[in-house]
């Protein structure tokens, strides 16, 4: 079943820039879907429109059978941005609690949910720390915990690991997959990395620019769990070659 369906979605900004030109996309329940494509192809715009953070210029977005999901009200959706966007003056606990506080959840009711979200991302014992005391990877874990504390059914992630070193990125990739397999959210993940998209996803949508549009929809038919053995396997390398070739075609389109 589709969780969210984009039908001929277009987005033109006030300065005349056409970010999206007729994007149609079905996001299926429980899948890990990655969007890849050159800069300016509208990947982040797709995420923001799904989250209700912008107005469509044309087309429509439907939520078939998605009881409890409401983009306009922010229900059932978690969003992780490229930067952690943490409040520097607030503790880790306060940063993660923010979405619950905005929904009017009392602190005593929110505290167990904050603790559970921090435990999910491996930050037990850091509730009282401040962002300045954390590494880049730990800040991103806090950002992910903040998205998870609302117990979303749909998790939108906009290049969350792009600024991290390779070792930290690999570790967070593994941790994210473990969480996804445990909770079976639906994930839409934006990345510029072919290697990251193949490692994480069971489906990759390739986009082209000017205007932003879908040019390919590729299945990554490899079993989970995935680990370092998969990263060095012939199958992984084959998928990466296919996605890379498709991306090159999209960039030339």
N, C-alpha and C positions, 0 to 999 in steps of 0.2 A: 504494500500500500504506500502511496505517496504521502509524505508528511507535508511537503510544500511543493507547489507547481507554479512555475513561471511560464506565462504564455505570451509570446511576442512582446516582451517587456522592452521598452525604450526609455532612455534617460538623456535629455538635453538640458544643459545648464544655461543659466541666464545670459552667459557671454557667447552662447551659440555653439559651444563644444558639445558634440554628440558622443556621450560616454558609452551608451549602449544602443544597439540598433536591432531590435527584434530578437531578444534572447528568449529561447524556450528551453526549460530545464525542469525535469522531475527529480526531486530529492526523495529517495525511498527510505522508509522507516528502518532504522538500525544500521544504515550503511555508513562507511567512512569515505566521503567523497572529497576529492581535492580538485581545486581549480588552479590550473597553471596557464601561463601565457605571458607575452611580453609586457613591459611596463606600459600603462595607458590603455590596456584592453578592457578595463572595467571590472576586474575581479573583485576589488574591494567595494565597488559600487553595488555589485550583486549582493554582497553580504549585507550592506547597509540597507538596501531596499527590502531584503527579507526581514531584517530586524525592525523595519518600520522607521528607520532613521532618515528617510527622504521620501519625496513624492515621485511617483511614476509619471513619465511624460506620455506614455502609451502602453497598451497591453494591460495585463492584470496578474495578480498573485493570488492563488487559491490555497486553502488549507483543507484538503479533502480528508475527512475522518480524523482530523487532528484535534480531538477534544482536549481542552486545557491549554492549547497553544493560541496565543493572541498577540501578534506582533505589535499592534497598536498600544496594547496595555503592558507589553513586555512580559507577559505570562508564559512560562514554559520555555523561554529562550535565554541562553547565556552567551555573552559576547566577550571574546578575548582579543584585545587590540595588539598591534605590533609592538607598542611601548607599554610597559606595565601600568603607567598612568596612576601611580599610587600617590596618596596624600602624604607628603613628607613629614608633616607635623603629627600624623596619627600613627598609632601602633599598628602592627600587623593585624591584631584582633579587630581594631576599629575599621581598618581598610576592608577586611573581608566581610564585616558585618554591615557595611554601608548599604548594599541592596536591600537587606532585610529592614534596616532602619527606615529607608525610604518607603517601604511598604507598610510601616507602622508596627512592625513586630517588636514586642517588648524585649529588653535585653536578656531577661532570665529565660525567655523562650528561645531567643536567638543563640545564646551561648553554646548549647550542645551542638547546634547545626554548624556554627563557626568552627568548633573544635573538630567535628567530623570532617569538614572540608579541608582543614589544615592537615589532618591525619592522612587524608586521601592523597595529598601532594607531598607527603613526607616532611612536613614542617611542624611536627609535634614539638612542643617546647619553645616555639618562637613567637607565640601570641603576643608577648610583651615587647618584642623587638621593634625597632623603627627601620624604615627603608634604608636610611644611610648606613645601617649596620649589616646590610645584606649584599650578597653578590648579585650579579646580573641574573644568573639562573634562579636564585632564590626569589628575587623580585618577581620574575615571571611565574614562579610557582604560586606566589601570593595572588597574582592577577588571575591565575587559573582557579585557585580556591575561591576567589570572589565570584567568579562565574558559576562555580559549582554549588555555592551555598544556597542558591535558590532551587536546587534540584531540577535543573532544566531537562527537557526532553530533546531539545535541539541546541547543539553547541556550535556557535559560529566562531572561527578562529582566523584572524587576519595576520598572516606571517608572524606568528608569535615568537618564533625561535630565530628569526633572521639575523639578529644582532649578536647572537651568542657564539662562543667558540665551538669548534666541531665536537669536542668531547662532551661538553655540556649539552649540546644539541642532540647528540645520539642518546644520551641518558634520558633527556626529557621526551624524546620520541618513544623510547621504550616504556617509560612511565605512563605516557598518554595512551599508548595502545593497551596497556594493562588495565587502566581505568575504563577505557571504552569497552573492552571485552567483558569486564565485570558488570558494568551498568547498562550497556547496550543503548547508549544515547545514539542519536543521529548526529553526525559531525559533518560540517562543511568547512574545509580547511583550505585557505589560500596560501600558496607558496610559490617562489620562483625556482625552487630546487627540484629538478627532475628526480634526483636520488631520494630526497625526502618524500616526495609524493608517492613514488613506487613503494617505498618501505612501509608507509603508513596505510595506504588506501586499498580498498577493494574496487574502486572506480575512480578514474581520472577524466575530467572534462578539460579539453584544451580550447583556449579562446584566442582569437585574433583581434587586432586593434583597427580603429579608424573605419567604421565604428566597431565598438566591442561586440563580439558575437561568438557563438559556439561553432567550432569547426570540426571537433572530433570528440567522441565519447568512448573511452577505452576501459575495458575490464581488466583488473589485475587479479588473475585467477590463481592466486597462491594462498596456501592455507595459513591460518593463524594457530598458535602464536608464532611471531616472527622474531628472529634474533640475529646474532652476528653471523651465524651460519648462512642465513638467508641473504645477508648483505654481500657475501662472497660467492654466492651460488651462480650457476649458469643461468638459471631461470630469472634471477634478479637482474643480471646483466642484460638479458634479452629484453625484459620489460623496459629497462632504462633506455636501450637503443631505440625501441619502438616509440616511446614517448618523446625522446630527443628528436627523432626524425620528424615526428608529427609537429613538434614545436617549431622546428626549422621551417616547415611548410607554412605554419601559421604566421611566422614572422615575415615570410616572403609574400604572403597573400596580400 
